[in-house]
Amino acid sequence: MGRFIYDASGNSVEIEDRTLAHLRIVVMNKLRRSEAFMFDVDMGDGSGRRSFWMHPSVPMQFHFYGGRQPRINRMWVEDLMQAASGPNGLTIVPEPADDPVVEEG
């Protein structure tokens, strides 16, 4: 289980490492293009949902607890990118099956 850490005050949410690796790619690509967007995520502890305004000026970290780099599913990254570019912003959508998986690098 990894952790997405937002801003200097330490706001954070736990996210499974594999999912977090895919989210990191999406966030990195959107912010590299200076495209701000909303990221909406379940807190995982039953306390509801939290929305984060993703902008290049906000410090954020992706903390992975696992030691191995997860394999990346390109179709999932594309689905997440499409969500991030939509009117509701980025949400964690289910990973599509049967995609050739490539190593991130």
HELIX and SHEET records of a PDB file:
HELIX    1   1 ASP A   17  ARG A   32  1                                  16    
HELIX    2   2 ARG A   74  SER A   85  1                                  12    
SHEET    1   A 3 ASN A  11  ILE A  15  0                                        
SHEET    2   A 3 GLY A   2  TYR A   6 -1                                        
SHEET    3   A 3 MET A  60  HIS A  63 -1                                        
SHEET    1   B 2 PHE A  37  ASP A  42  0                                        
SHEET    2   B 2 ARG A  49  MET A  54 -1                                        
SHEET    1   C 2 ILE A  72  ASN A  73  0                                        
SHEET    2   C 2 VAL A 101  VAL A 102 -1                                        
END                                                                             
